[in-house]
């Protein structure tokens, strides 16, 4: 599964919604809406620490030249051979964020029927009002400041019908859990992202049921594998659902 991940989910598939893509040796320098830059690559095998330091510096020069770019993420993977990369990133002003587990699994193994509390129902949402409600719950759970641009971006993607699916769990008219499904065009994968559940509803199988619902939808779309980057909080939940940790990923972020 890790070989399939490296072959199918790096570089081109990560640029699916980009405003622009530039190539710099093995690097893909991707610019997204909202002033976000992103650096990815298939691998850096064979590059020396000196060469990697030059890549980091030149990639940052590329993004600095665009005044619209306000932050850049360099996505590292724990199984890559990239000597000196961490030092080069820190030297150029990147800051390491929390490491996450790369989780992979067969969609079929996740698509189990999960019992839910009687008052809870799951559904896929497509209307703007539901997107706002979903994001308000997630902001509350993650203690994040409201970000209207995030809701607008999701609504735009639903309007464009680019494959994105948003799923929620409700009880008594309240959104209590949510997550999205991101089928990756041209691959065997669909990603599950954005999982959040209100604290008082945790431990009752609701997020596992949302994961299973998204896995069944992925199967209907012809996807074989499910992927996700997870924190240590959500990793055990995904493991119980059938995903396995195959590596780690640590984002390094530079801000103007």
Phi and psi restraints in degrees (value plus and minus 20) as a CYANA .aco file:
   2 UNK   PHI     -84.7   -44.7
   2 UNK   PSI     -58.7   -18.7
   3 UNK   PHI     -82.0   -42.0
   3 UNK   PSI     -60.9   -20.9
   4 UNK   PHI     -85.3   -45.3
   4 UNK   PSI     -59.7   -19.7
   5 UNK   PHI     -78.5   -38.5
   5 UNK   PSI     -70.4   -30.4
   6 UNK   PHI     -82.5   -42.5
   6 UNK   PSI     -58.5   -18.5
   7 UNK   PHI     -95.4   -55.4
   7 UNK   PSI     -54.3   -14.3
   8 UNK   PHI    -128.4   -88.4
   8 UNK   PSI     -45.5    -5.5
   9 UNK   PHI    -129.6   -89.6
   9 UNK   PSI     -10.5    29.5
  10 UNK   PHI    -136.3   -96.3
  10 UNK   PSI     128.7   168.7
  11 UNK   PHI      49.8    89.8
  11 UNK   PSI    -119.5   -79.5
  12 UNK   PHI     -77.3   -37.3
  12 UNK   PSI     -64.4   -24.4
  13 UNK   PHI     -88.0   -48.0
  13 UNK   PSI     -46.4    -6.4
  14 UNK   PHI     -96.6   -56.6
  14 UNK   PSI     -31.7     8.3
  15 UNK   PHI    -122.2   -82.2
  15 UNK   PSI      -4.2    35.8
  16 UNK   PHI     -79.0   -39.0
  16 UNK   PSI     -55.0   -15.0
  17 UNK   PHI    -134.5   -94.5
  17 UNK   PSI       9.1    49.1
  18 UNK   PHI     -98.8   -58.8
  18 UNK   PSI     131.7   171.7
  19 UNK   PHI     -97.5   -57.5
  19 UNK   PSI     -58.2   -18.2
  20 UNK   PHI    -176.2  -136.2
  20 UNK   PSI     136.1   176.1
  21 UNK   PHI    -156.4  -116.4
  21 UNK   PSI     109.1   149.1
  22 UNK   PHI    -138.2   -98.2
  22 UNK   PSI     127.1   167.1
  23 UNK   PHI    -127.6   -87.6
  23 UNK   PSI     116.4   156.4
  24 UNK   PHI    -159.7  -119.7
  24 UNK   PSI      72.5   112.5
  25 UNK   PHI      41.0    81.0
  25 UNK   PSI    -149.2  -109.2
  26 UNK   PHI     -99.5   -59.5
  26 UNK   PSI     -27.3    12.7
  27 UNK   PHI    -104.0   -64.0
  27 UNK   PSI     123.4   163.4
  28 UNK   PHI    -127.8   -87.8
  28 UNK   PSI      99.2   139.2
  29 UNK   PHI    -125.3   -85.3
  29 UNK   PSI      86.2   126.2
  30 UNK   PHI    -130.2   -90.2
  30 UNK   PSI     113.1   153.1
  31 UNK   PHI    -133.1   -93.1
  31 UNK   PSI     107.6   147.6
  32 UNK   PHI    -130.2   -90.2
  32 UNK   PSI     146.2   186.2
  33 UNK   PHI     -80.1   -40.1
  33 UNK   PSI     133.0   173.0
  34 UNK   PHI      65.8   105.8
  34 UNK   PSI      -8.5    31.5
  35 UNK   PHI      57.8    97.8
  35 UNK   PSI      11.3    51.3
  36 UNK   PHI    -131.0   -91.0
  36 UNK   PSI     107.2   147.2
  37 UNK   PHI    -124.9   -84.9
  37 UNK   PSI     135.1   175.1
  38 UNK   PHI    -167.2  -127.2
  38 UNK   PSI     112.9   152.9
  39 UNK   PHI    -135.8   -95.8
  39 UNK   PSI     107.8   147.8
  40 UNK   PHI    -165.3  -125.3
  40 UNK   PSI     154.6   194.6
  41 UNK   PHI    -190.2  -150.2
  41 UNK   PSI     140.7   180.7
  42 UNK   PHI     -92.4   -52.4
  42 UNK   PSI     -68.5   -28.5
  43 UNK   PHI    -188.3  -148.3
  43 UNK   PSI     147.5   187.5
  44 UNK   PHI    -138.0   -98.0
  44 UNK   PSI       6.3    46.3
  45 UNK   PHI     -76.1   -36.1
  45 UNK   PSI     111.0   151.0
  46 UNK   PHI      71.9   111.9
  46 UNK   PSI     -33.8     6.2
  47 UNK   PHI     -95.1   -55.1
  47 UNK   PSI     119.1   159.1
  48 UNK   PHI    -105.1   -65.1
  48 UNK   PSI     143.5   183.5
  49 UNK   PHI     -75.2   -35.2
  49 UNK   PSI     -58.9   -18.9
  50 UNK   PHI     -83.6   -43.6
  50 UNK   PSI     -63.5   -23.5
  51 UNK   PHI     -86.3   -46.3
  51 UNK   PSI     -59.2   -19.2
  52 UNK   PHI     -86.5   -46.5
  52 UNK   PSI     -60.2   -20.2
  53 UNK   PHI     -79.6   -39.6
  53 UNK   PSI     -59.9   -19.9
  54 UNK   PHI     -86.2   -46.2
  54 UNK   PSI     -61.3   -21.3
  55 UNK   PHI     -78.7   -38.7
  55 UNK   PSI     -64.4   -24.4
  56 UNK   PHI     -82.8   -42.8
  56 UNK   PSI     -67.0   -27.0
  57 UNK   PHI     -83.0   -43.0
  57 UNK   PSI     -64.9   -24.9
  58 UNK   PHI     -90.5   -50.5
  58 UNK   PSI     -53.8   -13.8
  59 UNK   PHI     -86.7   -46.7
  59 UNK   PSI     -59.0   -19.0
  60 UNK   PHI     -87.4   -47.4
  60 UNK   PSI     -57.5   -17.5
  61 UNK   PHI     -78.0   -38.0
  61 UNK   PSI     -60.4   -20.4
  62 UNK   PHI     -78.3   -38.3
  62 UNK   PSI     -67.3   -27.3
  63 UNK   PHI     -95.3   -55.3
  63 UNK   PSI     -54.8   -14.8
  64 UNK   PHI     -81.1   -41.1
  64 UNK   PSI     -49.2    -9.2
  65 UNK   PHI     -90.7   -50.7
  65 UNK   PSI     -34.1     5.9
  66 UNK   PHI    -123.8   -83.8
  66 UNK   PSI      86.8   126.8
  67 UNK   PHI     -84.3   -44.3
  67 UNK   PSI     -36.0     4.0
  68 UNK   PHI     -96.4   -56.4
  68 UNK   PSI     -41.5    -1.5
  69 UNK   PHI    -102.0   -62.0
  69 UNK   PSI     100.8   140.8
  70 UNK   PHI    -128.9   -88.9
  70 UNK   PSI     -36.0     4.0
  71 UNK   PHI    -171.8  -131.8
  71 UNK   PSI     133.9   173.9
  72 UNK   PHI    -154.0  -114.0
  72 UNK   PSI     113.0   153.0
  73 UNK   PHI    -129.8   -89.8
  73 UNK   PSI     109.9   149.9
  74 UNK   PHI    -126.9   -86.9
  74 UNK   PSI      95.5   135.5
  75 UNK   PHI    -113.3   -73.3
  75 UNK   PSI      90.4   130.4
  76 UNK   PHI    -117.0   -77.0
  76 UNK   PSI     134.4   174.4
  77 UNK   PHI    -144.6  -104.6
  77 UNK   PSI     119.6   159.6
  78 UNK   PHI     -85.8   -45.8
  78 UNK   PSI     -43.4    -3.4
  79 UNK   PHI    -112.6   -72.6
  79 UNK   PSI     -20.4    19.6
  80 UNK   PHI     -94.9   -54.9
  80 UNK   PSI     129.1   169.1
  81 UNK   PHI    -115.4   -75.4
  81 UNK   PSI      85.9   125.9
  82 UNK   PHI    -165.1  -125.1
  82 UNK   PSI      54.2    94.2
  83 UNK   PHI     -82.1   -42.1
  83 UNK   PSI     110.5   150.5
  84 UNK   PHI      62.3   102.3
  84 UNK   PSI     -18.3    21.7
  85 UNK   PHI     -84.3   -44.3
  85 UNK   PSI     -67.7   -27.7
  86 UNK   PHI     -78.7   -38.7
  86 UNK   PSI     -64.7   -24.7
  87 UNK   PHI     -81.2   -41.2
  87 UNK   PSI     -63.1   -23.1
  88 UNK   PHI     -84.1   -44.1
  88 UNK   PSI     -60.8   -20.8
  89 UNK   PHI     -84.5   -44.5
  89 UNK   PSI     -68.2   -28.2
  90 UNK   PHI     -83.2   -43.2
  90 UNK   PSI     -59.3   -19.3
  91 UNK   PHI     -82.0   -42.0
  91 UNK   PSI     -52.5   -12.5
  92 UNK   PHI    -112.9   -72.9
  92 UNK   PSI      -7.6    32.4
  93 UNK   PHI      73.0   113.0
  93 UNK   PSI     -13.7    26.3
  94 UNK   PHI     -96.6   -56.6
  94 UNK   PSI     129.5   169.5
  95 UNK   PHI    -141.5  -101.5
  95 UNK   PSI     109.9   149.9
  96 UNK   PHI     -93.7   -53.7
  96 UNK   PSI     115.6   155.6
  97 UNK   PHI    -122.7   -82.7
  97 UNK   PSI    -195.4  -155.4
  98 UNK   PHI     -83.5   -43.5
  98 UNK   PSI     111.9   151.9
  99 UNK   PHI     -87.4   -47.4
  99 UNK   PSI     124.2   164.2
 100 UNK   PHI    -145.5  -105.5
 100 UNK   PSI     137.5   177.5
 101 UNK   PHI    -108.3   -68.3
 101 UNK   PSI     114.5   154.5
 102 UNK   PHI    -104.0   -64.0
 102 UNK   PSI      94.7   134.7
 103 UNK   PHI    -130.1   -90.1
 103 UNK   PSI     110.5   150.5
 104 UNK   PHI    -152.9  -112.9
 104 UNK   PSI     133.2   173.2
 105 UNK   PHI    -190.4  -150.4
 105 UNK   PSI     146.8   186.8
 106 UNK   PHI     -97.2   -57.2
 106 UNK   PSI     111.2   151.2
 107 UNK   PHI     -77.5   -37.5
 107 UNK   PSI     -56.9   -16.9
 108 UNK   PHI     -82.0   -42.0
 108 UNK   PSI     -55.1   -15.1
 109 UNK   PHI     -94.7   -54.7
 109 UNK   PSI     -39.2     0.8
 110 UNK   PHI    -111.3   -71.3
 110 UNK   PSI     -32.0     8.0
 111 UNK   PHI    -107.0   -67.0
 111 UNK   PSI      17.8    57.8
 112 UNK   PHI     -99.2   -59.2
 112 UNK   PSI     139.3   179.3
 113 UNK   PHI    -104.5   -64.5
 113 UNK   PSI     105.6   145.6
 114 UNK   PHI    -134.4   -94.4
 114 UNK   PSI     109.5   149.5
 115 UNK   PHI     -91.2   -51.2
 115 UNK   PSI     120.4   160.4
 116 UNK   PHI    -140.9  -100.9
 116 UNK   PSI     135.2   175.2
 117 UNK   PHI     -75.2   -35.2
 117 UNK   PSI     128.3   168.3
 118 UNK   PHI     -77.8   -37.8
 118 UNK   PSI     -51.8   -11.8
 119 UNK   PHI    -104.1   -64.1
 119 UNK   PSI     -25.6    14.4
 120 UNK   PHI    -118.2   -78.2
 120 UNK   PSI     116.0   156.0
 121 UNK   PHI    -152.2  -112.2
 121 UNK   PSI     128.1   168.1
 122 UNK   PHI    -125.8   -85.8
 122 UNK   PSI     125.2   165.2
 123 UNK   PHI    -178.8  -138.8
 123 UNK   PSI     133.6   173.6
 124 UNK   PHI    -105.5   -65.5
 124 UNK   PSI     115.1   155.1
 125 UNK   PHI    -129.8   -89.8
 125 UNK   PSI     128.7   168.7
 126 UNK   PHI    -156.6  -116.6
 126 UNK   PSI     -28.9    11.1
 127 UNK   PHI    -113.9   -73.9
 127 UNK   PSI     128.3   168.3
 128 UNK   PHI     -79.2   -39.2
 128 UNK   PSI     -62.0   -22.0
 129 UNK   PHI     -78.7   -38.7
 129 UNK   PSI     -60.4   -20.4
 130 UNK   PHI     -87.4   -47.4
 130 UNK   PSI     -55.5   -15.5
 131 UNK   PHI     -83.4   -43.4
 131 UNK   PSI     -64.0   -24.0
 132 UNK   PHI     -81.3   -41.3
 132 UNK   PSI     -62.2   -22.2
 133 UNK   PHI     -84.5   -44.5
 133 UNK   PSI     -62.1   -22.1
 134 UNK   PHI     -81.7   -41.7
 134 UNK   PSI     -68.4   -28.4
 135 UNK   PHI     -88.2   -48.2
 135 UNK   PSI     -52.6   -12.6
 136 UNK   PHI     -82.6   -42.6
 136 UNK   PSI     -61.8   -21.8
 137 UNK   PHI     -83.7   -43.7
 137 UNK   PSI     -64.7   -24.7
 138 UNK   PHI     -84.5   -44.5
 138 UNK   PSI     -59.8   -19.8
 139 UNK   PHI     -80.8   -40.8
 139 UNK   PSI     -60.5   -20.5
 140 UNK   PHI     -85.9   -45.9
 140 UNK   PSI     -65.5   -25.5
 141 UNK   PHI     -84.3   -44.3
 141 UNK   PSI     -61.2   -21.2
 142 UNK   PHI    -108.4   -68.4
 142 UNK   PSI     -17.4    22.6
 143 UNK   PHI      34.7    74.7
 143 UNK   PSI      22.3    62.3
 144 UNK   PHI    -120.8   -80.8
 144 UNK   PSI     131.4   171.4
 145 UNK   PHI     -89.6   -49.6
 145 UNK   PSI     121.1   161.1
 146 UNK   PHI     -74.5   -34.5
 146 UNK   PSI     114.9   154.9
 147 UNK   PHI    -146.5  -106.5
 147 UNK   PSI      67.5   107.5
 148 UNK   PHI     -76.0   -36.0
 148 UNK   PSI     -51.2   -11.2
 149 UNK   PHI     -84.2   -44.2
 149 UNK   PSI     -50.0   -10.0
 150 UNK   PHI     -85.7   -45.7
 150 UNK   PSI     -64.0   -24.0
 151 UNK   PHI     -84.7   -44.7
 151 UNK   PSI     -62.3   -22.3
 152 UNK   PHI     -83.5   -43.5
 152 UNK   PSI     -59.3   -19.3
 153 UNK   PHI     -83.7   -43.7
 153 UNK   PSI     -61.4   -21.4
 154 UNK   PHI     -85.4   -45.4
 154 UNK   PSI     -61.3   -21.3
 155 UNK   PHI     -83.1   -43.1
 155 UNK   PSI     -61.3   -21.3
 156 UNK   PHI     -81.3   -41.3
 156 UNK   PSI     -60.8   -20.8
 157 UNK   PHI     -88.6   -48.6
 157 UNK   PSI     -58.6   -18.6
 158 UNK   PHI     -83.1   -43.1
 158 UNK   PSI     -60.3   -20.3
 159 UNK   PHI     -83.5   -43.5
 159 UNK   PSI     -59.5   -19.5
 160 UNK   PHI     -95.5   -55.5
 160 UNK   PSI     -32.8     7.2
 161 UNK   PHI      33.7    73.7
 161 UNK   PSI      36.3    76.3
 162 UNK   PHI    -111.8   -71.8
 162 UNK   PSI      -9.8    30.2
 163 UNK   PHI      87.6   127.6
 163 UNK   PSI     -37.5     2.5
 164 UNK   PHI     -78.5   -38.5
 164 UNK   PSI     116.3   156.3
 165 UNK   PHI    -144.9  -104.9
 165 UNK   PSI     114.4   154.4
 166 UNK   PHI    -133.7   -93.7
 166 UNK   PSI     111.4   151.4
 167 UNK   PHI    -146.1  -106.1
 167 UNK   PSI     120.4   160.4
 168 UNK   PHI    -153.7  -113.7
 168 UNK   PSI     139.0   179.0
 169 UNK   PHI    -135.0   -95.0
 169 UNK   PSI     117.6   157.6
 170 UNK   PHI    -148.0  -108.0
 170 UNK   PSI     131.6   171.6
 171 UNK   PHI    -166.0  -126.0
 171 UNK   PSI     105.4   145.4
 172 UNK   PHI      38.8    78.8
 172 UNK   PSI      13.4    53.4
 173 UNK   PHI      60.6   100.6
 173 UNK   PSI     -18.3    21.7
 174 UNK   PHI    -124.8   -84.8
 174 UNK   PSI     116.1   156.1
 175 UNK   PHI     -95.5   -55.5
 175 UNK   PSI     101.2   141.2
 176 UNK   PHI    -134.3   -94.3
 176 UNK   PSI     -34.8     5.2
 177 UNK   PHI    -178.3  -138.3
 177 UNK   PSI     135.2   175.2
 178 UNK   PHI    -181.2  -141.2
 178 UNK   PSI     140.9   180.9
 179 UNK   PHI    -193.7  -153.7
 179 UNK   PSI     143.9   183.9
 180 UNK   PHI    -141.4  -101.4
 180 UNK   PSI     137.3   177.3
 181 UNK   PHI    -135.0   -95.0
 181 UNK   PSI     110.4   150.4
 182 UNK   PHI    -142.4  -102.4
 182 UNK   PSI      67.8   107.8
 183 UNK   PHI     -82.6   -42.6
 183 UNK   PSI     114.2   154.2
 184 UNK   PHI    -119.6   -79.6
 184 UNK   PSI      90.8   130.8
 185 UNK   PHI     -77.8   -37.8
 185 UNK   PSI     118.7   158.7
 186 UNK   PHI      56.2    96.2
 186 UNK   PSI      -9.0    31.0
 187 UNK   PHI    -150.9  -110.9
 187 UNK   PSI     156.6   196.6
 188 UNK   PHI    -111.7   -71.7
 188 UNK   PSI     -11.2    28.8
 189 UNK   PHI    -131.6   -91.6
 189 UNK   PSI     131.2   171.2
 190 UNK   PHI    -154.7  -114.7
 190 UNK   PSI     116.2   156.2
 191 UNK   PHI    -117.3   -77.3
 191 UNK   PSI     125.9   165.9
 192 UNK   PHI    -133.3   -93.3
 192 UNK   PSI     106.8   146.8
 193 UNK   PHI    -160.9  -120.9
 193 UNK   PSI     147.2   187.2
 194 UNK   PHI      48.6    88.6
 194 UNK   PSI       4.8    44.8
 195 UNK   PHI     -88.4   -48.4
 195 UNK   PSI     112.3   152.3
 196 UNK   PHI    -172.5  -132.5
 196 UNK   PSI     120.5   160.5
 197 UNK   PHI    -158.1  -118.1
 197 UNK   PSI     117.3   157.3
 198 UNK   PHI     -80.0   -40.0
 198 UNK   PSI     119.3   159.3
 199 UNK   PHI     -73.1   -33.1
 199 UNK   PSI     -60.1   -20.1
 200 UNK   PHI     -91.0   -51.0
 200 UNK   PSI     -30.8     9.2
 201 UNK   PHI    -127.2   -87.2
 201 UNK   PSI     -18.0    22.0
 202 UNK   PHI     -94.3   -54.3
 202 UNK   PSI     136.5   176.5
 203 UNK   PHI      58.1    98.1
 203 UNK   PSI      -4.6    35.4
 204 UNK   PHI    -141.1  -101.1
 204 UNK   PSI      -4.8    35.2
 205 UNK   PHI      62.5   102.5
 205 UNK   PSI     -13.7    26.3
 206 UNK   PHI     -91.3   -51.3
 206 UNK   PSI     -66.6   -26.6
 207 UNK   PHI     -87.9   -47.9
 207 UNK   PSI     -55.8   -15.8
 208 UNK   PHI     -81.0   -41.0
 208 UNK   PSI     -58.7   -18.7
 209 UNK   PHI     -86.6   -46.6
 209 UNK   PSI     -59.2   -19.2
 210 UNK   PHI     -84.0   -44.0
 210 UNK   PSI     -59.4   -19.4
 211 UNK   PHI     -82.7   -42.7
 211 UNK   PSI     -63.1   -23.1
 212 UNK   PHI     -85.1   -45.1
 212 UNK   PSI     -60.1   -20.1
 213 UNK   PHI     -82.7   -42.7
 213 UNK   PSI     -61.3   -21.3
 214 UNK   PHI     -89.2   -49.2
 214 UNK   PSI     -55.4   -15.4
 215 UNK   PHI     -84.6   -44.6
 215 UNK   PSI     -60.2   -20.2
 216 UNK   PHI     -84.3   -44.3
 216 UNK   PSI     -58.6   -18.6
 217 UNK   PHI     -85.3   -45.3
 217 UNK   PSI     -60.0   -20.0
 218 UNK   PHI     -81.3   -41.3
 218 UNK   PSI     -60.7   -20.7
 219 UNK   PHI     -82.4   -42.4
 219 UNK   PSI     -60.4   -20.4
 220 UNK   PHI     -82.7   -42.7
 220 UNK   PSI     -47.1    -7.1
 221 UNK   PHI    -106.6   -66.6
 221 UNK   PSI     -19.3    20.7
 222 UNK   PHI      64.7   104.7
 222 UNK   PSI      -2.9    37.1
 223 UNK   PHI    -108.4   -68.4
 223 UNK   PSI     120.0   160.0
 224 UNK   PHI    -116.4   -76.4
 224 UNK   PSI     -57.5   -17.5
 225 UNK   PHI    -134.9   -94.9
 225 UNK   PSI     132.5   172.5
 226 UNK   PHI    -134.6   -94.6
 226 UNK   PSI     117.9   157.9
 227 UNK   PHI    -149.9  -109.9
 227 UNK   PSI     133.6   173.6
 228 UNK   PHI    -181.9  -141.9
 228 UNK   PSI     128.0   168.0
 229 UNK   PHI    -120.2   -80.2
 229 UNK   PSI     103.8   143.8
 230 UNK   PHI    -145.8  -105.8
 230 UNK   PSI     128.3   168.3
 231 UNK   PHI     -96.1   -56.1
 231 UNK   PSI     151.3   191.3
 232 UNK   PHI     -86.7   -46.7
 232 UNK   PSI     -41.9    -1.9
 233 UNK   PHI     -90.7   -50.7
 233 UNK   PSI     -63.6   -23.6
 234 UNK   PHI    -109.6   -69.6
 234 UNK   PSI     -36.2     3.8
 235 UNK   PHI     -75.8   -35.8
 235 UNK   PSI     -68.0   -28.0
 236 UNK   PHI     -81.1   -41.1
 236 UNK   PSI     -52.8   -12.8
 237 UNK   PHI     -85.0   -45.0
 237 UNK   PSI     -65.1   -25.1
 238 UNK   PHI     -88.0   -48.0
 238 UNK   PSI     -54.3   -14.3
 239 UNK   PHI     -84.7   -44.7
 239 UNK   PSI     -59.6   -19.6
 240 UNK   PHI     -84.9   -44.9
 240 UNK   PSI     -46.8    -6.8
 241 UNK   PHI    -102.4   -62.4
 241 UNK   PSI     -32.2     7.8
 242 UNK   PHI      98.4   138.4
 242 UNK   PSI     -20.1    19.9
 243 UNK   PHI    -103.2   -63.2
 243 UNK   PSI     134.5   174.5
 244 UNK   PHI    -146.0  -106.0
 244 UNK   PSI     128.0   168.0
 245 UNK   PHI    -100.1   -60.1
 245 UNK   PSI     101.9   141.9
 246 UNK   PHI    -130.3   -90.3
 246 UNK   PSI     -38.7     1.3
 247 UNK   PHI    -190.8  -150.8
 247 UNK   PSI    -190.3  -150.3
 248 UNK   PHI    -147.4  -107.4
 248 UNK   PSI     140.8   180.8
 249 UNK   PHI    -157.4  -117.4
 249 UNK   PSI     114.0   154.0
 250 UNK   PHI    -144.0  -104.0
 250 UNK   PSI      97.3   137.3
 251 UNK   PHI     -99.6   -59.6
 251 UNK   PSI     114.6   154.6
 252 UNK   PHI    -129.9   -89.9
 252 UNK   PSI     109.8   149.8
 253 UNK   PHI    -143.4  -103.4
 253 UNK   PSI     113.4   153.4
 254 UNK   PHI    -131.2   -91.2
 254 UNK   PSI     116.9   156.9
 255 UNK   PHI    -144.9  -104.9
 255 UNK   PSI     119.7   159.7
